[in-house]
């Protein structure tokens, strides 16, 4: 995959987990969630289960969407062992010249990156990505926490780039809670992605939000420097979920997701999946949740699955593109040591738009359910049954006070997410 410009669109870099919104939860209806999906999530009660999410604008609408509220609901319902992966990326200043790219031998290994060229200085900010875990997050900030950082190493004789990762209290007095034992020099003679960990011991007194950084705030790092992926893990938690957002781009269809995953070399995709799999135990299982449908209605390009060439806006084309997405992700899962039986797919066509519902969305739900029935490791989630239109309208779940629409309020995302957890737990 192309790196910084593409991943600035694939993923948002600032991972700031919000607080719970109190809502009256919608009651699930029969047939909204399959038994296969319940069985997959039941594993989270006894072992770690990775969730990988792909979606359109609803995935992170308004900077929150399902990436915030689905992760919150699943974490509270099944426990939580880790944060969403932070994929570092760069956002150039307006009207600034193009950002310099890292050496190709390193860039081709990194799913995403924040890169500081030799002789330049860089500092941590929201532009390159942050991990901030609030005090009330289901991960549990008072536990034994581990900061995972994947960074680049370089060839050459330049002695710049030394850096020291830190964990700090993200409220006054902004205390540094832990830091690397000594600065890391990334100039090793090889272009590679390396894994660093930093532990923060448990403390019952820790009841404030915590931030994890490759470089302390207010400090600069002299290039060459590259940060690729980071996350926070609670090492006390041997079960539960970690919700990871792989793709969240407005206006995009399932076909667009497939094209993005096919855009570059497999090494970059494998880095992301390998990092997702790294903390797993037990069966080492993952669940891929795919939120789609709204933009597929307008995508008339040829489908990309086994039946390639179908109109992607048709139910058959929609299902064919879902099958292509399954193939891409399952291949990466297996290349990084997993098996087909340990990766489950959950197709989640978009929420109801009315009663009667949009005809294409209704047809996509039927197609997704039929495809899931044909696959041994797939399920469908029927949002129109999970939270019917009238409940959506009565609860004022549509954005901007509308009685229907493509986007939801924060309360809408929270309600659907909690309704799904309720259904999975029945």
C-alpha positions in Angstrom: 0.0 0.0 0.0 1.1 3.6 -0.5 2.0 5.0 2.8 1.5 8.4 4.5 -1.0 10.1 2.1 -3.1 6.9 1.8 -3.1 6.1 5.5 -4.0 9.6 6.4 -7.3 8.7 4.7 -7.5 5.0 5.9 -7.1 5.8 9.6 -7.4 8.7 11.9 -4.2 9.0 14.0 -5.6 10.4 17.3 -7.0 7.6 19.4 -8.8 9.4 22.1 -11.5 7.2 23.8 -14.6 9.1 25.0 -16.9 8.5 27.8 -20.1 6.5 27.8 -23.3 8.2 26.7 -26.4 7.1 28.6 -29.1 6.0 26.3 -32.2 3.9 26.3 -30.9 0.8 24.5 -32.9 -0.6 21.6 -34.2 -4.2 22.1 -32.7 -6.7 19.7 -35.1 -8.7 17.5 -35.0 -12.3 16.4 -32.7 -12.9 13.4 -30.6 -9.8 13.8 -27.5 -11.7 14.9 -26.5 -15.3 14.0 -25.5 -18.0 16.4 -22.1 -18.3 14.6 -21.3 -14.7 15.6 -22.4 -15.2 19.2 -20.1 -18.2 19.4 -17.2 -16.1 18.0 -17.7 -13.4 20.6 -18.2 -15.9 23.4 -14.5 -16.7 23.1 -13.8 -13.2 24.6 -15.1 -14.4 27.9 -12.1 -16.8 28.3 -9.4 -15.5 25.9 -8.4 -12.5 23.9 -10.3 -11.7 20.8 -9.1 -9.2 18.2 -11.8 -7.1 16.4 -10.8 -5.6 13.0 -13.3 -2.9 11.7 -13.7 -1.5 8.3 -16.4 1.0 7.4 -17.5 4.1 5.5 -18.0 7.5 7.1 -20.1 5.9 9.9 -17.0 4.2 11.2 -15.6 7.5 12.5 -18.3 10.1 11.7 -17.6 13.3 13.6 -14.4 11.7 15.0 -16.2 9.0 16.9 -18.8 6.8 15.1 -18.5 3.0 15.6 -14.7 3.3 16.2 -15.6 4.9 19.6 -19.0 3.5 20.5 -18.7 -0.1 19.2 -15.3 -0.4 20.8 -16.7 1.0 24.1 -19.8 -1.2 24.1 -17.8 -4.4 23.2 -15.1 -3.6 25.8 -17.7 -3.1 28.5 -19.7 -6.1 27.5 -16.8 -8.6 27.0 -13.9 -6.9 28.7 -11.0 -5.1 27.0 -7.3 -6.0 26.9 -6.0 -3.4 24.4 -6.5 -0.1 22.7 -7.2 0.5 19.0 -3.9 0.3 17.0 -2.6 3.8 16.3 -1.2 3.9 12.8 1.1 6.9 12.6 0.7 9.2 9.6 1.7 12.7 8.5 -0.5 15.7 7.8 1.4 18.3 5.8 0.9 22.0 6.6 -1.5 23.9 4.2 0.4 25.1 1.1 3.6 23.4 2.4 5.8 21.5 -0.1 5.3 17.7 -0.2 6.6 15.8 2.7 9.8 13.9 2.2 9.4 10.1 2.0 11.5 7.6 3.9 13.8 5.2 2.0 11.8 2.9 -0.1 13.3 -0.2 1.5 11.8 0.9 4.8 8.5 2.5 3.5 7.6 -0.7 1.8 7.6 -2.5 5.2 5.4 0.0 7.1 1.6 0.0 6.9 1.7 3.7 7.9 4.3 6.1 9.3 5.4 9.4 10.7 8.8 10.1 9.3 11.4 12.7 10.2 14.2 13.0 7.6 17.9 13.2 8.5 18.8 16.7 9.7 15.2 17.7 10.5 13.4 17.9 13.8 9.9 16.5 14.7 7.7 16.5 17.7 4.6 14.6 18.9 1.2 16.2 18.0 -2.3 15.2 16.9 -1.0 15.5 13.3 1.1 12.4 13.6 -1.1 10.6 16.1 -1.7 10.1 19.8 -2.9 7.4 22.1 -4.8 8.8 25.1 -6.7 6.4 27.4 -9.4 8.0 29.6 -9.7 7.1 33.3 -13.0 5.3 32.7 -12.0 3.3 29.7 -12.7 -0.5 30.0 -9.0 -1.2 29.4 -8.4 -0.2 33.0 -5.8 2.6 33.5 -5.0 1.4 37.0 -3.7 -2.0 35.8 -0.3 -3.1 34.5 0.0 -1.2 31.2 2.3 -1.9 28.3 3.1 0.5 25.5 3.9 -1.2 22.2 5.8 0.9 19.6 6.8 -0.3 16.1 9.5 1.9 14.7 11.9 2.0 11.8 15.7 1.4 11.7 18.0 2.9 9.1 21.2 2.4 7.3 23.9 5.0 7.2 26.3 6.7 9.6 24.0 9.5 10.8 23.9 9.5 14.6 20.7 11.5 14.8 17.3 10.1 15.6 17.9 8.9 19.1 14.6 8.9 21.0 13.1 7.8 24.3 9.4 6.6 24.5 7.4 7.8 27.5 4.1 7.3 29.3 2.7 10.3 31.0 -0.2 11.4 33.1 -2.4 13.4 30.6 -3.8 15.8 33.2 -2.1 18.4 35.4 0.7 18.1 36.6 1.5 16.1 33.4 3.9 13.8 35.2 6.1 11.4 33.2 5.1 8.0 34.7 7.6 5.8 32.8 10.3 6.2 30.1 12.6 4.0 28.1 15.7 3.0 30.1 18.0 4.6 27.6 17.5 6.4 24.3 17.0 4.3 21.2 19.3 4.9 18.2 17.5 3.7 15.1 20.6 3.9 12.9 21.5 0.2 13.1 22.7 -0.5 9.5 19.5 -2.2 8.4 16.1 -1.0 7.1 13.6 -2.8 9.3 10.6 -2.4 11.6 11.4 -3.1 15.2 9.2 -3.7 18.3 9.7 -1.8 21.5 7.8 -2.2 24.8 7.6 0.0 27.9 5.8 -1.1 31.0 3.9 0.9 33.6 3.3 -0.9 36.9 -0.3 -1.0 38.3 -1.4 1.6 40.7 -4.8 1.9 42.6 -4.2 5.6 42.8 -4.1 6.1 39.0 -7.6 7.4 38.2 -6.8 9.9 35.4 -6.2 9.6 31.7 -2.8 8.4 30.4 -0.9 9.2 27.2 1.6 7.0 25.4 4.2 8.7 23.2 7.3 7.8 21.2 8.8 11.1 22.2 7.9 13.2 25.2 5.6 16.2 24.6 7.6 19.4 24.1 10.7 17.4 23.0 11.9 17.1 19.5 13.5 14.2 17.8 16.2 14.6 15.2 15.8 12.5 12.0 16.2 9.9 10.7 13.2 8.7 12.7 10.1 6.7 11.8 7.2 5.6 14.0 4.8 3.0 12.3 2.2 1.5 14.7 1.6 1.8 18.5 -0.9 0.5 21.0 -1.6 0.1 24.8 -2.1 -3.3 26.4 -3.3 -4.2 29.9 -1.2 -7.2 30.6 -3.5 -8.2 33.5 -6.3 -8.9 31.1 -6.1 -12.4 29.7 -9.5 -12.2 28.0 -11.7 -9.6 26.3 -11.4 -7.6 23.1 -9.3 -5.0 21.4 -11.1 -3.1 18.7 -8.9 -2.0 15.8 -10.0 0.3 13.0 -8.4 -0.8 9.7 -10.4 1.4 7.3 -12.6 4.4 7.9 -13.2 6.6 4.8 -16.3 8.6 4.0 -18.0 8.1 0.6 -16.4 4.7 0.0 -17.9 1.3 -0.8 -16.8 -2.3 -0.2 -15.2 -2.2 -3.7 -13.1 0.8 -2.6 -12.0 -1.2 0.5 -10.8 -4.1 -1.6 -9.0 -1.8 -4.0 -7.2 -0.1 -1.1 -6.1 -3.4 0.3 -4.8 -4.4 -3.1 -3.0 -1.2 -3.7 0.4 -2.1 -2.5 2.6 -5.0 -1.4 1.5 -7.6 1.1 4.4 -6.8 3.5 2.6 -3.6 4.6 -0.7 -5.3 5.2 1.0 -8.2 7.0 2.6 -5.7 9.4 -0.8 -4.5 10.5 -2.3 -8.0 10.9 0.8 -9.3 12.7 0.6 -6.4 15.2 -3.1 -7.2 15.7 -2.3 -10.9 16.3 0.8 -10.3 18.5 -1.0 -10.1 21.9 -3.6 -12.9 21.3 -3.7 -16.1 23.3 -5.8 -19.2 23.3 -7.2 -19.9 19.8 -5.7 -16.6 18.6 -9.1 -15.6 17.0 -10.2 -12.4 15.2 -13.5 -11.0 14.1 -13.7 -8.6 11.1 -16.7 -6.2 11.2 -17.5 -4.6 7.8 -19.9 -1.6 7.9 -21.0 -0.7 4.4 -23.9 -0.3 2.0 -24.7 3.4 1.8 -22.0 4.2 -0.9 -22.3 0.8 -2.6 -25.6 2.0 -4.0 -23.7 4.4 -6.2 -20.7 2.3 -7.1 -21.3 0.9 -10.6 -17.7 -0.3 -11.1 -17.0 -4.0 -11.9 -17.1 -6.3 -8.8 -13.7 -7.7 -7.7 -14.5 -11.2 -6.3 -14.8 -14.6 -7.8 -17.6 -13.5 -10.1 -15.6 -10.4 -11.1 -17.4 -8.0 -13.4 -20.8 -7.6 -11.8 -22.3 -4.2 -11.3 -21.1 -3.4 -7.8 -24.3 -1.5 -6.9 -26.3 -4.7 -7.5 -26.9 -7.2 -4.6 -24.9 -9.8 -6.4 -22.0 -7.3 -7.0 -22.1 -6.2 -3.4 -21.8 -9.8 -2.2 -19.0 -10.4 -4.7 -17.1 -7.5 -3.3 -17.6 -8.7 0.3 -16.2 -12.1 -0.8 -13.1 -10.3 -2.3 -12.6 -8.5 1.0 -12.9 -11.8 2.9 -10.2 -13.3 0.6 -7.8 -10.3 1.0 -8.0 -10.3 4.8 -8.0 -14.0 5.2 -4.9 -14.3 3.1 -3.1 -11.7 5.3 -4.3 -13.5 8.4 -2.9 -16.8 7.2 0.4 -15.3 6.0 1.0 -14.0 9.5 0.4 -17.4 11.2 -3.3 -17.6 11.6 -5.7 -20.2 10.2 -9.0 -19.7 8.2 -11.0 -21.1 11.1 -9.7 -18.5 13.5 -10.9 -15.5 11.5 -14.6 -14.7 11.5 -16.3 -12.1 9.3 -19.4 -10.1 10.3 -21.1 -8.3 7.4 -23.0 -5.3 8.8 -25.0 -3.4 6.0 -26.0 0.1 7.0 -28.8 1.1 9.4 -32.4 1.5 8.3 -33.2 4.7 6.4 -37.0 4.5 6.5 -40.0 2.2 6.7 -40.2 0.8 4.1 -36.4 0.9 3.9 -34.2 1.9 1.0 -34.7 -1.0 -1.5 -31.0 -1.4 -2.3 -30.0 -1.5 1.4 -32.7 -4.1 2.1 -31.4 -6.2 -0.9 -27.8 -5.9 0.4 -28.9 -7.3 3.8 -30.4 -10.3 2.0 -27.3 -10.8 -0.1 -25.0 -10.5 2.9 -27.0 -13.0 4.9 -26.9 -15.4 1.9 -23.1 -15.0 1.5 -22.6 -15.6 5.2 -24.6 -18.8 5.1 -22.3 -20.1 2.3 -19.1 -19.4 4.2 -18.0 -21.4 7.2 -16.5 -18.4 9.0 -19.0 -15.6 8.4 -22.1 -14.0 9.8 -24.4 -11.1 9.0 -25.7 -8.4 11.4 -29.1 -7.0 10.4 -29.2 -3.5 11.8 -32.7 -2.9 10.5 -33.9 -5.7 12.8 -31.4 -4.9 15.6 -32.7 -1.3 15.9 -35.7 -0.9 13.7 -36.4 2.4 11.9 -39.1 3.6 14.3 -36.9 3.2 17.3 -34.2 5.1 15.4 -36.6 7.9 14.6 -38.2 8.0 18.1 -34.8 8.0 19.7 -33.6 10.9 17.5 -30.6 8.8 16.4 -30.2 10.4 13.0 -27.7 13.3 12.7 -28.8 16.9 12.8 -32.3 16.1 14.1 -33.4 14.5 10.9 -35.9 11.7 10.8 -33.7 9.6 8.5 -30.2 9.9 7.1 -26.8 8.3 6.3 -25.2 9.5 9.6 -26.1 9.2 13.2 -25.8 11.2 16.4 -23.4 10.0 19.1 -26.4 8.6 20.9 -27.4 6.7 17.7 -24.0 5.0 17.4 -24.0 4.2 21.1 -27.5 2.7 21.0 -26.8 0.4 18.0 -23.5 -0.7 19.5 -25.1 -1.5 22.9 -28.0 -3.3 21.1 -25.5 -5.5 19.3 -23.7 -6.4 22.5 -27.0 -7.2 24.1 -27.9 -9.5 21.2 -24.4 -11.2 21.2 -24.8 -11.8 24.9 -28.2 -13.5 24.7 
